[in-house]
Amino acid sequence: MDVKKKRVAIVGAGPSGLAACKHALARGFRPVVFESGAAVSGVWARTLSSTRLQTPASTFRFSDFPWPVGTTAPEEFPRHDHVAAYMTAYARRFRVLERVRFGSTVLAAEYVGPPEREVAAWERWSGNGEAFGDGTGEWRLTVRHAGSEGTQTYEFDFLVLCVGRYGVAKVPKFPQGRGPEVFHGQVLHSMDYSRMAHAEADELIRGKRVVVVGSGKSGLDTVAHCAEANESSRDTTDYNRISARFLARLRMRSNHCPHGILSLHRWLTATLAEAYLKMLIPFKKHGTAPECSFSQSILGWRLGTLPEGFYDMVDEGSVRIKRCGSFRFCADGLVLDGTGERVGADVVILATGFDADRLLRRVFVSPRFREIIGSGPSDTMLLLYR
């Protein structure tokens, strides 16, 4: 490789961005990491105070950097601040921190050089570890830095996107007169709520009637956090099909299963695990039995970890579960379609997921690159590496 061709741009300073920068440095490149926030670790730097990993510390670590001694036990589920501190220590150990430009938002990425007709003929994935493209062009990035109204343009030979899948909120659309505009309270997405300062987030919901719409992991964490912060009023309500998705938050299709079948060993393991969880967790008591099998949720990467003491909160009344398919807003809360039941609210938090690929697509100037990078073979498949 030409020694002059070593300008590498990395967008995002989460775990993937930090690892990419570390390996680029080790190979003699000159990486620059653009991070829109004020700290490394991605979403872990700005999340609810009660958020923990869904996996034990022993299975969530960089291969060349163990958790610092005394930080957390291998079998524990570390708190968000422990995760952020671990990633910061990794960045400091491998001199990645000095390559990060904080408060820098990449607004656009344009590939300058070969015409799009030639680009269209390139092989998207060679399978040999080589970078996409033939190396004749360069990437031109438009970046806005915090505190500056203008933008700056930078040129690089390689572009590595590590923007994650949780940067753009997915907000449901409502017909005129049925949406948040008729509600007299406050509406926000769980992403915005989790990014608030902890004291500010607690103050927002303290003494209020809070409705959390959504039953994914962010919904569970949000409603548990609200219940703890609002413990004295007991007016926190989690609404929607909350634990119909504890084991599987999404109904899976058969094409997620290799060859349409499971091996006997895998099937038996999944069946026993499902039976154990149904015995351990009071699904039947609260009418929250999962709608699909444990094996389907494993195949679809849709397992979620319950917040500590979640069903205790349900039993004591600080969390109430309501199930329905759809709803509309009214002046003083929500109206559940089908039954017409009114749910009073002062604050509504929409834990309705994320537009996972929008952040990835919108950075490209060229529609061709948006198609290549931001689209997949189907809307039910996750392209982990592109």
Secondary structure as the mmCIF struct_conf table of DSSP 4:
data_model
#
loop_
_struct_conf.conf_type_id
_struct_conf.id
_struct_conf.beg_label_comp_id
_struct_conf.beg_label_asym_id
_struct_conf.beg_label_seq_id
_struct_conf.end_label_comp_id
_struct_conf.end_label_asym_id
_struct_conf.end_label_seq_id
TURN_TY1_P TURN_TY1_P1 VAL A 3 LYS A 4
STRN STRN1 ARG A 7 VAL A 11
BEND BEND1 GLY A 14 GLY A 14
HELX_RH_AL_P HELX_RH_AL_P1 PRO A 15 ALA A 26
TURN_TY1_P TURN_TY1_P2 ARG A 27 GLY A 28
STRN STRN2 ARG A 30 GLU A 35
BEND BEND2 SER A 36 SER A 41
HELX_RH_3T_P HELX_RH_3T_P1 GLY A 42 ALA A 45
BEND BEND3 ARG A 46 THR A 47
TURN_TY1_P TURN_TY1_P3 SER A 49 SER A 50
STRN STRN3 ARG A 52 ARG A 52
BEND BEND4 GLN A 54 THR A 55
HELX_RH_3T_P HELX_RH_3T_P2 ALA A 57 THR A 59
BEND BEND5 PHE A 60 ARG A 61
STRN STRN4 PHE A 62 PHE A 62
TURN_TY1_P TURN_TY1_P4 SER A 63 ASP A 64
STRN STRN5 PHE A 65 PHE A 65
HELX_LH_PP_P HELX_LH_PP_P1 PRO A 66 PRO A 68
TURN_TY1_P TURN_TY1_P5 VAL A 69 THR A 71
TURN_TY1_P TURN_TY1_P6 PRO A 74 GLU A 75
BEND BEND6 GLU A 76 GLU A 76
STRN STRN6 ARG A 79 ARG A 79
HELX_RH_AL_P HELX_RH_AL_P2 HIS A 80 ARG A 93
TURN_TY1_P TURN_TY1_P7 PHE A 94 ARG A 95
HELX_RH_3T_P HELX_RH_3T_P3 LEU A 97 ARG A 99
STRN STRN7 VAL A 100 PHE A 102
TURN_TY1_P TURN_TY1_P8 GLY A 103 GLY A 103
STRN STRN8 SER A 104 VAL A 112
BEND BEND7 GLY A 113 PRO A 114
HELX_RH_AL_P HELX_RH_AL_P3 GLU A 116 VAL A 119
TURN_TY1_P TURN_TY1_P9 ALA A 120 ALA A 121
BEND BEND8 TRP A 122 TRP A 122
BEND BEND9 ARG A 124 ARG A 124
BEND BEND10 GLY A 127 GLY A 129
HELX_LH_PP_P HELX_LH_PP_P2 GLU A 130 ALA A 131
BEND BEND11 PHE A 132 GLY A 133
BEND BEND12 GLY A 135 GLY A 137
STRN STRN9 GLU A 138 HIS A 145
TURN_TY1_P TURN_TY1_P10 ALA A 146 GLY A 147
BEND BEND13 GLU A 149 GLY A 150
STRN STRN10 GLN A 152 PHE A 156
BEND BEND14 ASP A 157 ASP A 157
STRN STRN11 PHE A 158 LEU A 161
BEND BEND15 ARG A 165 ARG A 165
BEND BEND16 GLY A 167 VAL A 168
STRN STRN12 ALA A 169 ALA A 169
TURN_TY1_P TURN_TY1_P11 GLN A 176 GLY A 177
BEND BEND17 ARG A 178 GLY A 179
HELX_RH_3T_P HELX_RH_3T_P4 PRO A 180 VAL A 182
BEND BEND18 HIS A 184 GLY A 185
STRN STRN13 GLN A 186 HIS A 189
HELX_RH_AL_P HELX_RH_AL_P4 SER A 190 SER A 194
TURN_TY1_P TURN_TY1_P12 ARG A 195 ARG A 195
BEND BEND19 MET A 196 MET A 196
HELX_RH_AL_P HELX_RH_AL_P5 HIS A 198 ILE A 205
TURN_TY1_P TURN_TY1_P13 ARG A 206 GLY A 207
BEND BEND20 LYS A 208 LYS A 208
STRN STRN14 VAL A 210 VAL A 213
BEND BEND21 GLY A 216 GLY A 216
HELX_RH_AL_P HELX_RH_AL_P6 LYS A 217 ALA A 229
TURN_TY1_P TURN_TY1_P14 ASN A 230 SER A 233
STRN STRN15 THR A 236 TYR A 239
BEND BEND22 ASN A 240 ARG A 241
HELX_RH_3T_P HELX_RH_3T_P5 ILE A 242 ARG A 245
BEND BEND23 PHE A 246 LEU A 247
BEND BEND24 ARG A 249 LEU A 250
HELX_LH_PP_P HELX_LH_PP_P3 ARG A 251 ARG A 253
HELX_RH_3T_P HELX_RH_3T_P6 SER A 254 HIS A 256
BEND BEND25 CYS A 257 CYS A 257
HELX_RH_3T_P HELX_RH_3T_P7 PRO A 258 GLY A 260
HELX_RH_AL_P HELX_RH_AL_P7 LEU A 264 LEU A 280
BEND BEND26 ILE A 281 ILE A 281
HELX_RH_AL_P HELX_RH_AL_P8 PHE A 283 HIS A 286
TURN_TY1_P TURN_TY1_P15 GLY A 287 GLY A 287
BEND BEND27 GLU A 291 CYS A 292
HELX_RH_AL_P HELX_RH_AL_P9 PHE A 294 LEU A 299
TURN_TY1_P TURN_TY1_P16 GLY A 300 TRP A 301
HELX_LH_PP_P HELX_LH_PP_P4 THR A 305 PRO A 307
TURN_TY1_P TURN_TY1_P17 GLU A 308 GLY A 309
HELX_RH_AL_P HELX_RH_AL_P10 PHE A 310 GLU A 316
TURN_TY1_P TURN_TY1_P18 GLY A 317 GLY A 317
BEND BEND28 SER A 318 VAL A 319
STRN STRN16 ARG A 320 LYS A 322
BEND BEND29 GLY A 325 GLY A 325
STRN STRN17 PHE A 327 CYS A 330
TURN_TY1_P TURN_TY1_P19 ALA A 331 ASP A 332
STRN STRN18 GLY A 333 LEU A 336
TURN_TY1_P TURN_TY1_P20 ASP A 337 THR A 339
STRN STRN19 ARG A 342 GLY A 344
BEND BEND30 ASP A 346 ASP A 346
STRN STRN20 VAL A 347 LEU A 350
STRN STRN21 PHE A 354 PHE A 354
TURN_TY1_P TURN_TY1_P21 ALA A 356 ASP A 357
HELX_RH_AL_P HELX_RH_AL_P11 ARG A 358 ARG A 362
TURN_TY1_P TURN_TY1_P22 VAL A 363 VAL A 363
STRN STRN22 PHE A 364 PHE A 364
BEND BEND31 VAL A 365 SER A 366
HELX_RH_AL_P HELX_RH_AL_P12 PRO A 367 GLY A 374
BEND BEND32 PRO A 377 PRO A 377
TURN_TY1_P TURN_TY1_P23 ASP A 379 THR A 380
BEND BEND33 LEU A 384 LEU A 384
#
